[in-house]
């Protein structure tokens, strides 16, 4: 009879086979009520799962990340049940969990409207309150195909047809509704207490544009109403901070159909973009990097040799010349940097060699995946490749990690999480080489004193990596920087140096990016700061305004003087009320608003206020310039208000 071992090491003995639900009940009524599923010998199962032999068991509640995923998956089923009740002719397809929620795709004769979504959500609430029991049953594949065909669910039948013959198919039912699913699911619909349908969009069947268009209903689900309200508030705040909206309001950039996934930078946006490059150039120069530039168009044979063509070929832009030579527009910078390193004889005394480039790269992204500056086809990487010996891995990784964290702090990101991504299934190089690379990166992480979470199987195809994840002002996570240890590509592309024994040796190469994509980092900054970029980054740092025509010449001279000191300053001499001007430039998120009236002109002063509405009083133009210079030099860690 089964002996069940719990997470704390204690054991529960039973005289007969027992369900997960019954074990939870034996532990306590509160746990039984909270149980959503179980983890038996490491595998997630329903609470109705029968344990017939000795097993390790943990009860999954909504405090467990797996519990939240189960809630969301079960809510997707609730959505499908409600749609079928309200729109019986709709056919169901798939309904997976995604970040912060779920979606379900439907085939229906007309688009769903906002009124439809409201009705569907109301029916979902009714079904949840009915607390319908969720049951699981198993069918053979052919029987399941026939079953769904009798229901008129042709898409489900197609999905099951792609499953190997002989496999058992699990179905989950609640009330009259039955769906194909591997599970597990909540014990009953009453466990689904906090959900919201958010939008509807088009989606091709199986993600193929040659197939029919379906309707995708998105939703979110949480353990309780409080967490749902917090999330909806974050969504509302995220919409206000949307970089596309801010980019339009501040006249920073635009995108258009004639150049999908490529950015048209306007003067103000290009000013910020170049400020990012100037900042990074300065930091890299101080850290011993040499800036280089490699061609954007190179023979495809180079990408075949590196392994990129095999791995990323479908996402590369390829072109064939009249002489039938195949070229690729570079999707990344590493092969070009290896060519620069290997041009000429290198000695071990030169290492580390740190090559950096603000390289323009192109990758084909499906049109449906493009999203403002966040997901584009043409973007700029702050890419660096560091050529070292194996003995230098730890020291160099520690230095790179510290540089990355310092730079993020300058941009206002204090909360940075790090993930360790190890070998993917599809990779180059032997297991022995990967063992060395992974251990070297772990040793470097220990030396740097950083903690990381494991991200299994997500390394680059040539080496393991650390991923740096920034948490923004409204709690969203953005993966930006990486450090990768590569013992494969330099050898594949013939790079070597001469060691102290005059022997050719293959260098280790560290791949390093901090912004990642400058376009994407720009968007993250806009949303993190809600468009209120710190003064050192703002496209316009101050505006000087007159009250009447009498102060115009004074305003012109002050503006010219500040511009000559390399501050980004504009004047506003329009024949408008000063309150109107202040309001307009506040909406443009200009950090400092300088006003001159007759009194200020007579005393050679300026009235200074911030875009947040704080009055900093009057000060001389020289005092303002000096205080602004200190703020810019401190990268925003100090402001005029301090």
N, C-alpha and C positions, 0 to 999 in steps of 0.2 A: 504494500500500500504506500501511497506517495508521502515522501518527506519533502516539504517545501522550505527552502532556505531563503530568508529575507535579506534585504540589503545590509542590515546591521549584523548579519551573521547568525541571528537566532533562527530556530527551526520550528516548524509546525508540522505535526504528524496527523495524518487522516486515515480513517479505516477503509475508505473507498475513494475512487476517482472524484475529483473536486474541481469546480469551476473557479476561475479567477475571481468572480464576483463572490463566491462563497468564502474564499480565503480572505478577501477584504472584509467581509462581514465578521469572520472569526477574529480579525484583528480589532475591529471597532465599527460601530454603526456610522460614525462620521466619515471614516475612510470609505466604507461601502457606498455611501451617498455621493462622495466626491469622485469615485473611480470612473474613469473614462475608458481605460483599456489596461492591459498588462504587458509586461516585458518578461517573457518566459525564456530562460536560457539565452537572453540577448535579443530575442525576436518579439516584435510587437504583435499582440493578439487581442481579440475581443474579450470583454469580460465574461462572455459565455464560453470561452475556450476551456476545454476539459483537460486538466492535468492528471494523467494516469500513472506517472512514474515520478521518481525523484527529480526535482527541478529547482532552479534558482528563479525567484520571482520578485519583481518590483511592481508596485501599483502605479499606474500612470494617471495623474490628475491634471487639472488645468495649470498647475504650477510648473509642469514639465513642458519643455519646448515641443516634445512629441505630442503632448496633450493638446496644445494649441493647434498644431497641424491637423490632428484628428477632428477637432471642432470645425475647422475651416473646410476640410474635405466633406464632413457630414453636412455642413451647411450648403455646400454645392449640390449635394443630393436633394436637400430640402428645396432649393431653388428649382431644380428640375421637376420635382414632384408638383410644385405649385404651378409651374408653367404648363405641365401636361393637364392639370385640372382646369386651368383657365383657357388654354389654347390646345385642345386635344389633337388638332391636326399637326402641331409642331413635332418635329423629330429631334431626338436628343443625340448628341455625339459624345464629347468628352468634357469633363469638369475637374481640372486639376487645381491643386493648391499653388499659389504664387506668393511672392513676398507681400506680407500684410493682408493677404486675402485669398481670393479664389476667382475663377470664372467658369462659365459653362457655355458651350457653343450649341446653337439650335438652328435647324433648318425650318424656316417658316415663310409663308407666302408674302408677307409684308414686313417692313421694319417695325420693331418694337418702339413705342413712343414713351415719353416721360410718364404719361398717365398709365401705360401698361406696367412700367416698373413699379409705380406706386401700388397698383393692384396686386402685382406679384408679391411684393414685400408684405403687404397686408395678409395675403393668403399664407405666406410662409410663417407669419406670426401665429395665425390660427392653428397651423399644423404643429408648430412647436408647443403651443399650449395644450394641444390634444395629447401630448406625451406618448406618441405612438412608439411601440416597441420596435427596435431594429433587429432584424433576424438575418442570419446567413445560411445559405444552402449552396451545395456544389452540384454542378452538372458536367457531363462530358461535353467536349467542344461541339460536336455535331448536333447534339441535343440542344445546346445553348443557341446555336445558329438558327435552328428551326424554331425555337421558342421566340426569339426576338423578331423573326420574320412574321410569325403569326400576330405579333403585336404591331406590325407595320413599321418597326424600327430598323430600316435598312442599313443605316450607318453603324448601329451596334453590331449587326450581323457581319458587316464588312470588317469591323475591328476584330471580332472573334475569329473570322476566317484567316487572319494573319497570324494567329496563334498556332503553334505546332499541333498537328493531329495527335490525339491521345492525351493531351494535357487536360487537367480538370479546370473548370471555370467556376469562380465563386461569384455568387449573386447576393446582393443585399436588398432587403425589402423593408418597407415601412408603410403600413396601411395597404392600399391597393398598388402602391408604387414599387417597382423592382428595377434595379440597375446593376450593370456589370461593374464589378470592382474587386480589387484584391484586399481592400480593407487595411486595418481595422476601422470600425466606426463606433460612435458613441452608443451606449446601450439603448437610448430612447431619444426621441426628438425633444423631449423636455429639457435635455442638457444644453440645448442651443438657445441661449438667452439674450445674446447681444449681436445683432448683425445689421448690415445696411447695404442695399444695392447702390452702386456708385455711378455706373455709366453703361452704355451699350455701344459697341463698335462692330465693324465688319471684320471677318476673318475667313480666309480660304480653308476649305476642307483639307486636312493634313498639311496645312501650311504651303500649299502649292497653288500659285496664281493661275494655273491651268484648270484648277477644279472650281466647283461652284462656291459662291460666296455664302457664308453662314453669318449668323448674328451672335456676337459674344457679349454676354451679360457679365459685368464685373461686380464683385461685392467684397465686403470685408466682414470678418467675424472675430469676436473677442470673448474672453471668459465672462465678462460682466459689463454692465452698462457704463460704468465709470471709465474703463479702459477704452470702450468704443467711443465715448465722448471725447476723451483725450486724443484719440487717433483722428477723429473727424475735425477737431480743432487744428491738429497738425496739418491735415489736408487743406483746410481753409487758409492757414498761414502759408503753406507751400504754394498755393495758388497766387497769393499776394506777392510772393517772392519769386515767382516763375521768371527765370532769366530772359525768356523770350519777351515777356511783357515789359520787364525793366529795360531790356535792350532797345525796345521800340520807344518807350517813354523818354529815355535819355539819349536817343539817337546814336547808339553805339555800333550797331551792325544790322544786317538783314540777310535773309536767305531767299532764293527764288528758284522756281522750277527749272529754269534753263541751266542751273548748276547744282543739281541735287546733292546735298551733303557737303557743300562747300560754302565758305563764308565771304560775304561782301562786308569788309570792315569800313566803317565810317571814321572820320577823323578822330572823334573822341574815343571810340572803341580801340582804334589802332594805337592811340596814345597809351592807353592802359596796357594793351598787349605788348608794346615795346618796353613799357616800364617793367613788366614781368621779366622780359628777356634781359634788360639791363641789370635788374636786381640779381638774377641767377648768374649772369656773366661775372658780376663782381664777386659773388660768393665762390664761384668755381675757380676764378683766378686766384683768390686767396687760399684755396684748398689745393692748389697745385695741378689744376687741370689745364690742358691745352685745347683751344677750340679749333675744330677742323670743319671741313665741309666735303661731303662725298656726293657723287652724281645721283640724280633722281632716277635716271634711266640706265639700266645695266643689262648685259646679256643674260638671258634666262639660264644659261649653263651655270652661272655663279650661284643662282638660287637653287638649282637642282643639286649642285655639289653641297651646299649648306644644309639641304633638307627642307628648306622653306617651301619650295615648289610642291613637294609631295604633301606637306602638312597644310599649307595655306593656299595652294594653287587656285582653288575656287573663289578665294577672296582677293586675288591679285589682279591688277589691271595689266594685261599682256597685249603687245602689239607686234605685228610682223611687218618688216620693211620690204620694199620691192625686191631686194636680193634674198628674200625668204629667211632672214635672220630674225630670231625671236628675242624680243626684249621684254623686260618687266619694269614697270614703275615701282620703285621700292616701297614695300609695305613696312619696312623697319630699317634701322641703320647699321646693325651689327656687321653684316658682311663687308660693307664699305669701310668700316673702321679697321677691320682685320686687314684689308688691302693696304691701308695707310700704314699700319703697324709693320707689315712684312716687307714694305718697300725700303730696302736697305738692310744692312746687317745690324742686329740688335744684341747688345751685351747684357748680361745679368745685372751689371752695374747701373743700367738705365732704369731698371724696374723699381717701383711701379711706373708704368706709362699710362697716364690718364687722359683719354681723348674724349672730348665733349662736342656735341653738335646740336644746334637747334634745327633739326632735320625735318623737312616737309615730307610726309609719307601719305600714301594713298591705299585704302583698303575698300573693297567692295562690300558694302552693307546693304541688305535688302531694304527697299524703299520703305517698307512698313516699320523698320527698326530705327529709321532716322528720327532724331529728336533734338531740334535746336542745335546748340553747341555741344550737348552731352553725347550725341552719337552722330558722327559725321563720316564722310568718306575721304576727306582731305584734311589733315591736321598736322600740327607741329609738335614734335617731341623734344623735351629737354633730355636728350639721350646721352649717356656716357658709357664708355667701355674702358675698363681698367685692366691692364695686362700685368700679371704678377706671377711670382713663384708660388708653389703650394705652401711654403713656409710663411708667406706674407698674407695668407687669406684672412686669418683672425684679425690682425692689426688693421688691415684695410677695411674689412667689413665693419669693425667697430667705428672707424673714422667716418665711414659713409653713413652709418646709422645715426651717429650723433649729428652729422651735418643735416640729415633729413629732418630730424626732430627739431633742431634749432630753426630751420627754415619754416616749418609749419607753425611754430610759435610766432614768428614774425608776421604771419598772415592771420593770426587770431585763432589758430586751432591748437587748443591745449589737450583735448581728449583724443588721443591717437591709439588705436589698437593695432596689434601686429599679428599676422597669421603666417604660419610656416606651411608652405605647400610642397609636398614631396612628389616622387616620381609618378607621372601619368602612365596610363596603360600604353599609349602610343608614344614612343620615345626613341631617341638614338642613344647609342653607347651601351656598354656592358653593365651588368648589375654591380660588378666590382667598382667600376668608375662612379656609378651612382652612389654606392655606399660611401665612398671617399668624399664625394661632393656634399652629401647630406650631413655627414658627420662634421665636416669642416664648417658648414653653415651653422649647425647647432652649437659647435664650440665657440664660434664667433658671437652668437647670440648670448651665450652664457657670459663671455668676456665683457660684452657690452652691458650686461645686467638687465636685459630686457626679457619680459615675459611674452609668450606667444600662445595662440591657440592653433591646434593642428587643423590643416585644411587638406585632407588626404586626396592624393591623386590629381592635384591642381597645379603641379609644377609645370614649367615650360618644357617643351619636348627635348631640350638639351640640358636642363639642369634644375635643381630645386631653387625655391625663392622665398624671400620674406616679402609679404604684402603689407603696406601701411594703409590703414583705414581711418579716415578722418570722420569725426562726429561733428555735425554742424549745429548751428544755434537752435534748431528745432528738433534735434535728436536723430537726424537721418545720417546714415553711414555712407561714406564714399571711399572706394578703394582707389588710391592714387599712385603712390610711390612703390617701387620694387627694388630689391637687390637680389640678383641671381648669380649663383656660382656655376660656371660653365667649364667643364673639363672635356667638352666634345667639339664644339664648333671650331676653335682655333686649330685643332689637329685636322679636321675635315677640310679646312681651307688652307692648310700648309703654313701656318704661322709658327715661327720658332725663334729662339734666342740662343746665344752661346753662353754656357755656364762657366764656372770657374775652372773646370777641367777641359775647356775648349770643346765641349760636346754640345751638339744640337739638342735643345730641350723644347718641348711644347709648353707655352705659357698657359696658366689659368686665366680665364677672362671673367671679370665681374661685369654683369649688365646692371646699369643703374639708371633709374628715372625718378624724379622727385615730383614735378608737376604731373608727369605722365603725358597727357595731351594738354597743351597750353589752352586750346579752345575749351576743353572740358573743365580745366581748373578755373578758367575765367568765369564760366557759368556757375561753378560751385561757389566762387567768391561772391558773385553777384547775389546769389540766393542766401548764402550765409550772412552777409551784411545787409540784406534787403536793399541792395543798390547803394547803401551808404558806405562807400569804400573809404578806408582810412585816407587821410589827407595825402600821404606819400604816394598813394596809388590813384587818387581821384583824377579824372581827366582835366577838371578845372578845380583848382585848390581854393580859390577865392574870387569873389566878384566885388568890384568897387563901384558904388552907386552914388549919384548926386540926388539932392532933393529938388533943387531948381537949376535953371540954366547957369546961374551965377557960379556954381561949383564945378562946371564942366572942365575948365582948364586944369584945375587942381586934381580932379579925378584922373584926367589923362596923364598928368605927370606922375602921379603915384602909381598908376597901372604900368607905365613904361619903366619906372624905376624897379618895380617888383619883377617885371619880366626880365629885365637886364640881370637880375640876381638869380635867374633860372627857375623862378616860381611860375606855375601855370595859372595865370591870372587874366581875367577879362574885365572890361568896364561895361557898365550899362548906363548910357546917357539918354535913354529914351524919355520922351516927354510923357511920363506916366507917374502916378503917385508912388512914393517910395514904398508904401505898404504893399502895393500890387507887385512891385519888383521883388521885394523880400519874399513874398509868398511864392512867386514864380520860381525863383532860384532855390528856395527851400524844397519845392517839388522836384527840382532837378538834382537834389541831394548834394549841392555845393557845400563843402565843409564850413567855409567862413564867408560871412557877408559883411562888407565894409561900407559904411555910410558916411558921407561928408555933407554937412550943412554949413551955414555961414559961420557958426561958432567953431566948428572943427577946422575950417579953412583958416580962420583968424589965429588959432592956436597951433596950427600945423599938427592936427590930430586926426584920428579916425575913430568912429564908433564901431565897435566890433561885436558881432553876435554869431552864434553857431547855427547850423541848420536845424538843431534840436530846439531852437528858440531861446537859448540861454544868452543873456546880455553880459558880455565880458567887460563892459565899460569902454572908456576911451583910452587910446594909447597912440604914441607917435608911430609913423610908418616904420621907422627904424626898429622900434621895440617889437612891433608886430612881426617884421621880417626876421628878427633874431629868434623870437619864440617859435615861429613857424619852422625856421631852419633846424632848431633843436628837435622839434617834433618829427620832422622828416628824417633826421639822422637817427632818431631812436626807433624808426620803423613803426610808429603808431603806438609804442608802449607808453608814450607820454604825449599828452595833448595840451593845447593852450589852456584848457580848463584846469589842468593839474596845478 
